[in-house]
Amino acid sequence: MNTKTLLIRYDEIGLKGRNRRHFENQLVSNIRYALRDIKNIKIDKIHGRILGRVDFTDAEKCTSRLTQIPGIASISIGNSMEPDFDKMAELGVSLIHEKLQTQGELKFCVRTRRSNKGFPFTSKEVDFEVGSRIMGVLSSKGLSVDINRAEFIFEIEIGPQETIVFDNRVSGLSGLPVGSSGQVLSLLSGGIDSPVSTFKLINRGCRVHSIFFDNRTFLGRGGYDKVVRLAHTLNRFQGGGKLYVVSFQDIQVAIRDHCTDSNRVVLYRRMMYRIAHALAELKNYQGLVTGESVGQVASQTLKNLMAVSCVVPMSILRPLIGMNKQEIITHAKQIGTYDISIEPQPDCCSVFMPDHPGTSCKIKYLEADERLYPWEELMSSALDSMETIDLDDLD
């Protein structure tokens, strides 16, 4: 068959109420964008499923891309045909015979999903009719039926308009389609945590843009290049992302020269939050995202998190807040950011690191320190010189 049918399933979207159509339409739009260069592809939304018609030579390429789109639970490459038992069994025989030639013996079963309730046979009856026909041809060649421990599952979906037959399921990311939950700004460093937190918001339907605080004067260009690669890697899950690069060295020098040593890292973070909030307000983003996890480092104690959060009147989303480091590392490996993150490049918070960073910085003393240097002027200057990178242009 020259044309294959991609059966694209979602899960969480199916639980939505009156706004379900909004999520479905956004997912279809994202799929069309991801496959925009595939010739002669057609995407349809039919009864709780999304179907793609594609040339068989492009089916694997399309499936690979679809596994990177939030909102998709799984994908199958199948064949559309009439709900004719003999024709379905004939296809099953051809698929199974190939495996028997290499394996010698095979346990299989037929599983039918019948959304077309007008079809005159139940799902179990279809399983029997198609399965018995396949067994009639291949039982003497090593094929046996085992419903619970099948090595090969021949699946049939009988819908109101067409029947799709397939033998494969590839897992997707699940979650919600990007664009269905608004836009946010992530504080992206070169470490392990912030890329994972960025991905988690992408997978909840947000389009996530990133801001990086750069200190090339003291750290060189390595950290900048590393974060650009991380942002580019994360953008493949969404498209349309931007990376904002803010020069931070003048602010850090001022804090070093005028403020209490033990408050230094928390003062850095307060300035990062202020700059990120100003940018988010300018771009109409609805929240900030950070990779903070309670107690992981000195600046992430509950008291220090409160001391940092209080400087911005905006939602701060911390998807990793209750995760331990090993859990975060596991996620980083799954999304392909871990190997980049562990490259030995320092981030700007390590510049002028005090010997004993405070774990319980008091807001009144932080505010007193901030009166000792012109932070508003420095913030304005940093925003004026900010670099903007359109991540789609890096593809």
N, C-alpha and C positions, 0 to 999 in steps of 0.2 A: 504493500500500500504506500503510495507516494505522499499522502497527507496523514499526519498524525494529529490526534486530539490530546491536548494538555488538559487534564482535569485538575483544577486548582481549588483546593479546599481552604476554608478558614474556620476557626473555632470560636474565639471570643466574640467576634463580630456577630455571630449568630445568636448571642444572648442579649443583644441590644433590643430596645423597644422601638418607639416611633422614629428614632433617629438612625435606625439601622441602615437605611438607604444612603445616608450621608457617608457612613463608613465604607459601605460597599462601593459607592461611586469613587471615593478617594482611592481605594485599593485598586480598582480597575484603571484609574488614571495613572497610578504609580507603575502598574504592570506595563501599560502601554509605553510609558516613558522609558522604562528599563529595556524594553524590547524594540525601541523605535527604529533601530537599524536593521531589523530582521525583515527581509522582503516577504511580501504576500501573507503576513500574519494577520489573523482576525481574532479579536477578543470579544466574547459575549458573556453576559451575566444571565444565568438561567437557574431559577429555583434553588437558591442557596449554594450554588456552585458558580465558578467562573471557568469558562472553556476557552482554550486557545486552539486555533487551527493553524498548523504550521507544516512546512515541508519536512519530511522525515529526516533530511540531512541537517536541519537546524534544531531538532527536538532536544537533543542532549545539551546543546549550548543554551537554549532557552531555560531548561530545567535548572542548570547551574546558576543562572542569574536569578531565577525566581527564589532560590533558597536563601538569597541575601535580602529579600524584601520583607520588612516587618508586616505582620498581618496575615501571612500565608502559613497555614498549619502543615500542609503537605502537598505534593505534586505527583501525579502519575502520568506517564506517557501511554496512551491507549489508542484504540481503534474504534471509530464510530461505525455502527452497522445496524442492520435490521435485527429486531429481537427474535431471530430465528434460531431454534435450538441446534439444528444441523450446522448452520454457518458458524455459530459461536463455538461449537464443539470442534469444528474443523480448524479454527484458529488455535484453540487450546491444544489440539494434537500437534500442530506445527511447532508451537512454543515448547511444549514438554518433550517432544521427540529429540530436539537438540540437546537438552539436558541429559536425557537418558543415554544418549550416545557417549557422553563423557563420564557420567556417574554410574551407569549400569542399573541402579535402583533408585527410586524416588517416591517419597510420600507426598500426596497432594490433596487438595480439597477445592471445592468451588464455593464462593461466597457471593451472594447476590444482595444488592440493595435496590428496592423497588419503590421509587417515589411516585411512579405512575400507578396509582391505585386502580386505574381502569384496566390494567393489563390482566388477562384472565387467569394467570397462574401466580401463586404465592412465591415468596423468595425461596422457601424450602423446596417447593416443587421445581423451580428453575434449577436450583443446585442439583437436584436429583437427575433431571432430564439431561442437562448438559454433562454432568459428571459421569453418568452411566454411558453416554455415547463416547466420551473420551476413554473410559475404561474398556469399552468394547474393542477399541483399536489397540490400546497400549498395555493392557494388563499382562499380556504374555511377554512383554519386553521389560518387565521390572517395575511397572507402575502400581502403586497401591494407594488406598484412601486412608487418610488419618486426619480427622478434623482437628484434633487438639495439638498434634505435633507435625503439622504439614511443613514440608521443606519448600513447596511451591504452592502458592495460593493464586488461583485463577479467579479474578474478581469481575463482576458484572454489575453495572449500574443501569437500571432501566428507568429512564426519565420520561416525562410527558411527550417530549419531542424527538428524543433519540436514545439509543442504547450505546454505552461505551464499555468496552472490554479491555482489561489490562492485567498485568502481572507484576506491577512494581509500585512502590510508594517511597518517595524521597521526603524526608522531614524538612520543614521550613522553620522560620524563626518564631512563628506565632506572634502574639502581641497585637498591636493596633497599627493601621497604616499611617505612615508619615504624612503629616499635614492635617490630620484629624484632631489634633490636640493643641494646636498653636505653635509658637516659636519661643525658644528659650536660648540663653547664653551660658555656655559652660566655661568655667575657669580651667583651662587645659594646661597642665605642666608636662614635663617629659617623663613623669613617673608611671607607675603601674596603675594607680587608683583612678585618676581623673579620666583616662580613656574609657575605662569600664563604666564609670558613672555617666559619661556622655552617651555610650551605647545604650545603656538602660533607659534613658529618656527618649532616644530615637525609637527604641522598641515599644515605647508607650505612646507612639503617634506624634511626638514632637519633632519639628525640624530644629535641630540643634546647631547653632553657630558657636564658635569658640573664641576665647580671648586668651592670649599668651603674653605674659609679662617677661620682657626680654632684658638681659643685662649683658650685651655683647662686650661692653667695655672691660668688664672683669672676668667674663666667662668664655669669651670667644664666640664663634658662630655655630659651634657644634650643637648647642641646645636648640637654637633656632631651627636648623635643618632637621633635627630630630622631631620637633613638634610639628613642623610642616608635613613630614611623612606620616606621623600619627593622625593628624587631622585629615589627610588625604585618604588614609586607610579607613577611617570611620565614615567618611563621606560616601563611600561606596554602598553603605546601607541606606542612604537617603537621597543623595543628590541635592544640589542647591545650597550647600553649606558654605559659610564664609569663615575665614580665620582672621581675626584682628590681632595685630602685633603692636604692643605698647612698650615703649622704651621706659624702663623702670629704674635705671641706675641713679639718676639725679635724686629721686625720692629716697632710695636706699642710703645714699651718701648723707643726705640731710638727716635722716633718722639716726644713722650712726654718729653723726657729729653733735647732735643736739639732745638726744633722748636717752632714757635709762636703758642700760644694756639688757637687763632681763626682760624688758617689754618689747624688745626690738622685733621679734618674729611676729608677735600679735599686731604690732603697729604696721608691719608690712601687710599683713592680711587685711587690716582695716582699710588701708589705702587701695588694695586690690579690689575689695568689695565696693568701695566708693566709685572707683573708675568703671568697674563692670556695670554697676547700677546706672551710672550716667549714660553709658553706651546703650544699655538695654532700653532706657527711657527714650533715647534719641531714635532708636530703631523700632520701637514699639514691640519689643520682646516681653513676654509675660512672666519671666522668672529667671533666677540664676541657678546654675547647677554646679555642685562641687563634689570632689571625691573624698570628702572627710568621713572618717570612721571614729567613733567615740574611743578616746584613749590611745589611739595608735601612735601619736607623737605629742609633744608638749603643747602645741597650739590647738590640739583637738580634745582637750578636756572639756567637760560640760561648761565650766566657768569661762574658759577662753573662747569656746564657740559662741556663747552668749555675748561676750565682749566684742566679738567681731560682727555678729549678726545685727547688733543693735544700730549699726551705722547706716543701714539701708532699709527703706520702707517697701520692701518687695519680697515676694516668696523666694525662699532659698530651699532648693530641692537637693536632698542628700540621700540618694538611693543606696549608698553603701554604709549608712550610719551604723547598722547593727551587724555588719559582716566582719569576719576576721580576715587576716592577710591571706591565708591559704585559699579561702573561698574566692577572694578577689583575683588572686593569681590564676586560679582555674578558669574563671570567666575571661581573663585577659588572653589566655592561650586559645580559648574557643573562638574569640573574635579576631585573632590575628594581630594583636597589639603587643603581646608580651615580649617578643624578641626585640622589638624596637625599644620598648620601655627600659629594658635592662642594659641597653648600651650605656657605657660609663660616661655620662654627661651630667654635670651638676645643674640643678635648677636655681632660680634666682633667690629662693628663700635660704639657700645655703651661704649666700654672700654675707660676710661680716657676722657669721653665726656666733652668738655669745656663748661663753663657757657654761653658763647655767641659765638656759631660757626659762622664763616664768611659766608655771603650770596653772596659776590662779591669779591672773592679772586683773587688778581692780580698775573699773571703768573710769573712776575719778582721776586716778593717776595716769591712765592712758590719755585722757583728755588734757591733763596738765602738760604731758609731754608734747602733745600736738599743738599746743599754744606756743611752743618754742621754735617752730619752723613753719614756713609759709606753704602748708600742704595744699591749700586751694589753688594757689598760683601754679604749683608744681603739677597738680592734677590737670589743670587746664592746658598746660604746655604739653603734657604727655598725650592727651587726647588730640591736640592739634597736629602732632607729628605722627599719629598712628598710621600704620600700614594696613591695608585691607587686601586679602588674598581671596579670590573667587576659586574655591576648591575644584569646581567642575573644569576650570581651565587647565588643571594639572593632569587631567586624564589623557 
